[in-house]
Amino acid sequence: PNRMVIYSVYIVNRAGSLIYHYDHAANAPSTETTKTYDRHPIDLVFREGERLVVHFGDKEKIGLSVVKVNGEVVHGKILPSGQRILDYLAEPSNYPVRLQFAKPRLTSNERIMLGSMFHSLYAIAAKLSPVERSSGIEMLEAENFKLHCFQTLTGLKFLLLTDPRQSSGETLLRKFYEIYGDYALK
């Protein structure tokens, strides 16, 4: 049987604020990659924020975060020992070093920002439409995902990120709305 592959669910209120999100990480395609670097310095430039992200270098790794160093899971930009990853990588005696990279998980602030960005894009799409009273964006198709959107009469938006091979998420989004309505009104 065909089953729907869901990556994420978001609910955005009429003001553009994210009020709920759910990520189903088990369904997300893996972006993890591992490489051993034999000597210092390595050919990558990192951007350090909440986590250590490849900013320049190997084009297949740009945008990925360091998630493990020599098999040990890191916490943001810090090794389990408490040492900063960049300090560890700056020491030639620590080589060879094996780094594992993965797509970084979105922070709460990034999710909130994306929710309000989608709200704005939705409004822009409705304004640009040559047809009056356009429904805005109902589906956005990308190479690696589809974003399905259902807007209620009250302006609440239900967003569903799915596998790009999914045909439609409207039935499921309407069911989410029904469940949400039952929950919100009780």
C-alpha positions as CSV (number, residue, x, y, z in Angstrom):
1,P,0.0,0.0,0.0
2,N,1.1,3.6,-0.7
3,R,1.7,5.5,2.5
4,M,2.3,9.2,2.8
5,V,5.8,10.2,3.8
6,I,5.6,13.3,6.0
7,Y,8.6,15.3,7.0
8,S,7.0,18.1,9.0
9,V,3.7,19.8,10.0
10,Y,3.4,23.5,10.8
11,I,0.4,25.6,11.9
12,V,0.7,29.4,11.3
13,N,-2.0,31.8,12.7
14,R,-3.5,34.6,10.7
15,A,-0.9,37.1,11.9
16,G,1.9,34.9,10.6
17,S,3.1,33.5,14.0
18,L,4.0,29.8,14.2
19,I,1.8,28.2,16.8
20,Y,2.7,24.5,16.3
21,H,5.3,22.4,14.5
22,Y,6.1,18.7,14.4
23,D,9.1,17.2,12.6
24,H,9.1,13.5,11.8
25,A,12.9,13.1,11.7
26,A,12.6,9.3,11.0
27,N,11.1,10.1,7.5
28,A,13.7,12.8,6.6
29,P,16.2,11.8,4.0
30,S,19.7,11.4,5.4
31,T,22.2,14.0,4.6
32,E,25.0,12.6,6.8
33,T,28.5,12.2,5.4
34,T,31.8,11.3,7.0
35,K,35.3,12.2,6.0
36,T,38.7,11.6,7.6
37,Y,41.2,14.5,7.4
38,D,44.8,13.3,7.6
39,R,46.6,16.5,8.3
40,H,46.2,20.1,9.5
41,P,44.9,22.4,8.2
42,I,41.7,21.1,6.6
43,D,40.3,22.6,3.5
44,L,37.0,23.8,5.1
45,V,36.0,27.2,6.5
46,F,33.4,27.1,9.3
47,R,30.9,29.6,10.5
48,E,30.4,29.4,14.2
49,G,27.0,30.2,15.7
50,E,24.9,27.9,17.8
51,R,26.6,25.1,15.9
52,L,29.6,24.7,13.6
53,V,28.5,24.9,10.0
54,V,30.7,24.5,6.9
55,H,30.7,27.9,5.2
56,F,33.3,27.4,2.4
57,G,35.3,24.5,0.9
58,D,33.9,21.2,-0.3
59,K,30.7,22.2,-2.1
60,E,28.9,19.0,-1.0
61,K,29.5,19.9,2.6
62,I,28.6,23.6,2.5
63,G,25.6,24.3,4.9
64,L,26.2,21.0,6.8
65,S,26.9,21.0,10.5
66,V,29.6,19.0,12.3
67,V,27.7,16.4,14.3
68,K,30.5,14.0,15.3
69,V,34.2,14.3,15.8
70,N,36.0,10.9,15.9
71,G,32.7,9.2,16.5
72,E,31.7,11.3,19.5
73,V,28.5,13.3,19.2
74,V,29.1,17.0,19.6
75,H,26.8,19.5,21.4
76,G,26.5,22.5,19.0
77,K,30.1,23.6,18.7
78,I,31.4,21.8,21.7
79,L,33.0,18.4,22.1
80,P,31.9,16.1,24.9
81,S,35.1,17.0,26.7
82,G,33.9,20.6,26.8
83,Q,36.5,21.8,24.3
84,R,35.4,23.9,21.3
85,I,35.6,22.0,18.0
86,L,37.5,24.8,16.3
87,D,40.2,24.7,19.1
88,Y,40.5,20.9,18.7
89,L,40.8,21.2,14.9
90,A,43.4,23.9,15.2
91,E,45.8,21.5,17.0
92,P,48.0,19.5,14.4
93,S,48.6,16.7,16.9
94,N,44.8,15.8,16.8
95,Y,45.1,14.6,13.2
96,P,44.0,12.4,11.6
97,V,40.5,13.4,12.6
98,R,37.2,11.9,11.4
99,L,34.3,14.4,11.0
100,Q,30.7,13.6,10.5
101,F,28.5,16.2,8.9
102,A,24.7,16.4,8.7
103,K,22.0,19.0,7.8
104,P,21.5,21.1,10.9
105,R,18.1,20.8,12.6
106,L,16.2,24.1,12.7
107,T,16.2,26.0,15.9
108,S,12.9,27.3,17.4
109,N,13.8,30.8,16.2
110,E,14.4,29.6,12.7
111,R,11.1,27.8,12.7
112,I,9.3,31.0,13.9
113,M,11.0,33.0,11.2
114,L,10.1,30.5,8.4
115,G,6.5,30.5,9.6
116,S,6.2,34.2,9.2
117,M,8.1,34.2,5.9
118,F,5.7,31.6,4.5
119,H,2.8,33.8,5.7
120,S,4.3,36.7,3.8
121,L,5.0,34.7,0.6
122,Y,1.4,33.4,0.7
123,A,0.1,36.9,0.9
124,I,2.3,38.0,-2.0
125,A,1.2,35.1,-4.1
126,A,-2.4,36.0,-3.5
127,K,-1.8,39.6,-4.5
128,L,0.2,38.7,-7.7
129,S,-2.5,36.3,-8.9
130,P,-4.3,37.6,-12.0
131,V,-7.5,36.1,-10.5
132,E,-9.3,38.0,-7.7
133,R,-9.7,36.3,-4.4
134,S,-6.8,33.9,-5.1
135,S,-6.2,31.2,-2.6
136,G,-2.5,32.0,-2.5
137,I,0.0,29.1,-2.4
138,E,-1.6,25.7,-2.2
139,M,1.4,23.6,-3.1
140,L,5.1,24.5,-3.5
141,E,7.2,21.9,-5.3
142,A,10.9,21.6,-4.9
143,E,13.5,19.0,-5.9
144,N,13.6,17.3,-2.5
145,F,10.1,18.0,-1.0
146,K,6.6,19.3,-1.5
147,L,5.0,21.9,0.7
148,H,1.2,21.6,0.9
149,C,-0.8,24.4,2.4
150,F,-4.4,24.6,3.5
151,Q,-5.8,28.0,4.7
152,T,-8.9,28.0,6.7
153,L,-11.7,30.7,6.5
154,T,-10.2,32.2,9.7
155,G,-6.7,32.6,8.1
156,L,-5.1,29.7,9.9
157,K,-2.6,27.9,7.7
158,F,-1.8,24.3,7.9
159,L,1.5,23.4,6.2
160,L,2.7,19.9,5.4
161,L,6.2,19.0,4.1
162,T,6.2,15.7,2.3
163,D,8.2,13.6,0.0
164,P,8.2,15.1,-3.6
165,R,6.5,12.0,-5.0
166,Q,3.3,12.7,-2.9
167,S,0.4,13.8,-5.0
168,S,-1.8,15.8,-2.6
169,G,-1.9,16.5,1.1
170,E,-5.2,18.4,1.1
171,T,-7.2,15.5,2.6
172,L,-4.8,15.1,5.4
173,L,-4.5,18.9,6.0
174,R,-8.3,19.1,6.2
175,K,-8.2,16.3,8.8
176,F,-5.6,18.2,10.8
177,Y,-7.9,21.2,10.7
178,E,-10.8,19.1,12.0
179,I,-8.7,17.7,14.8
180,Y,-7.3,21.1,15.6
181,G,-10.9,22.6,15.7
182,D,-12.1,19.9,18.0
183,Y,-9.1,20.5,20.3
184,A,-9.3,24.3,20.2
185,L,-13.0,24.5,20.9
186,K,-13.0,22.2,23.9
